[in-house]
Amino acid sequence: MLFRKKIERSCAYCVHGTCLEDDTVLCCKKGVRTVTDKCFRFKYDPCKRIPLKAKPMDFSKYDNEDYSL
């Protein structure tokens, strides 16, 4: 979930960080960091988190009889 209480600390989700490339973040407090780095100044920004895509529903187990009235 996006707003859960215990978020894993990562510079990619921090208010102070700005993503530069695939695995680098520019932190206004610590400079250039990797995405997996973390520090005690971490402050979570939910807008930077990209949620996982939902799995598509599997309708193959249903017949046409299930959809008829």
C-alpha angles and dihedrals in degrees: 000000000000098000103038118138100239109054119174108249113247133154088230091068098040126113090226095052131084120193113238105174137345097302107009131089129191109221119195089212103041107018125229112006138166121254093252095052121106138183140185091264091067113139117179120237110191092196091067094056117094111209121225117260116256116249113253116254117255108227095167092099091064125083130212087259090066090060098045126091 
